Amino acid sequence: MNAWKCALELDGQRNPIAGSTADLAEAIGRAADLRIYTEFLHNEHIDVDSPSNERIREVAEFGITYRVNQKWVAGIMSLRQPIELPNGFGPRSSMSFFMYNQDGTQAIARPYLDGGPVEATFGPSPSVSPTNMPKYHVLDSWDAGTNAPSQNFIYDFDRFRYCVNDSWREVFAHSADGTVTSGSLDQLVDAFSSGCAIKLGVSDLCADLGGDPMSVVDHEIFVHGGSAYYYTEQRLFIIGSHPLVRVRPNVPMRYASRNWDFGWLMLRSDGRVVYRRCDPYSLKFSDHISQRAIRWFVR
C-alpha cells in the first residue's frame, strides 16, 4: 500500500484546491515525512533560451520540517546539491537549502562548499527579478558576495502538492529537564532494539537565531535520527541526527542575514542536546549544549 497521501494542494496562483493547511499541520505535528510535487516547463524554469517547452514534474524531499505556533508548516531540503538539468550538477559545489512554506512562498540559502572567493557584504542585497523569467518573483535577497547568500521568492509553479507519509508513531516524550510527559523509555528501547527507524521532534531549537530570544515564536523542528545507543545500566538513550537547517521561526518562514545555520544534533533521553553548528559564512564548526523537550517517534 502507498503510505503517501496529499494533505494540501495549491493551484498556480497558490490557492488551495484540495486538502487543507490544518490537515498538513496536523500531519507534520505527528512527524509525518514531507515531499512536495510541482510542475513547470523546461524553457520557463530551467533554460529560458531553450526551444523546449516540455513539461517537467518534480518531487522534492524536505528532510527538515517546521511547525510554528502549532499551525504553520515549512519544509527545507537538507541534502540537496544544485542539479543542472538534464545533464549534471551546477558549476559550484554548494548546498541548496530550498525552503517551501505552506502558502507556496519559497526561499533558498546556499552555503558554498568549494572554497571560492568571498567578498563579504552582510545584510540586504539588490533584489531584482529576472526579466526573462516572468514566473519568478524575488521578494528580498541577503548577503550577496558572502559564502552563504540567501533569497526569498515566489516561483509560480503550475501546481503544488504537499504529500505526507503519516506512518510514524510517538512512543516517548519528555520535558527539557528529562521529565517524562507521555509514553515511556521502554517503548522507545523496544522499538529501537527491533530495528525501527527513529524521528525526533525538538522544541524551540532556534530561539537564539537572529534576534531577541524572548520574542521568538513557539516552534518544533522535526529531523530523522541516525545511529542510536542505549546504556542499559544508566537507562540513557542517545541518538545522532541527520543534518538539519535551523532558521529563526516566523510566519511565513524567511531567510535573512545571519538568521540561519546548519549542523547536526546529538540528543539524549534526559533532554540534553549538543548541536554541532556549522557557520555557513565561514564553514567553521562549534558545539552548543542545551536542554530541550523532545518527542520520539518510531517506524
Secondary structure as UniProt FT lines:
FT   STRAND          4..11
FT   TURN            12..13
FT   STRAND          16..19
FT   HELIX           21..29
FT   TURN            30..31
FT   STRAND          33..41
FT   HELIX           42..45
FT   TURN            48..49
FT   STRAND          55..62
FT   STRAND          64..68
FT   TURN            69..71
FT   STRAND          72..76
FT   STRAND          83..84
FT   TURN            85..87
FT   STRAND          88..89
FT   STRAND          97..101
FT   TURN            102..103
FT   STRAND          106..109
FT   STRAND          124..125
FT   TURN            131..132
FT   TURN            134..135
FT   STRAND          136..142
FT   TURN            144..145
FT   STRAND          150..155
FT   STRAND          159..165
FT   STRAND          169..174
FT   TURN            176..177
FT   STRAND          180..183
FT   HELIX           185..193
FT   TURN            194..195
FT   STRAND          198..203
FT   TURN            205..208
FT   HELIX           213..215
FT   STRAND          219..231
FT   TURN            232..235
FT   STRAND          236..241
FT   STRAND          244..247
FT   TURN            257..258
FT   STRAND          260..268
FT   TURN            269..270
FT   STRAND          272..278
FT   TURN            280..282
FT   STRAND          285..291
FT   STRAND          294..298
//
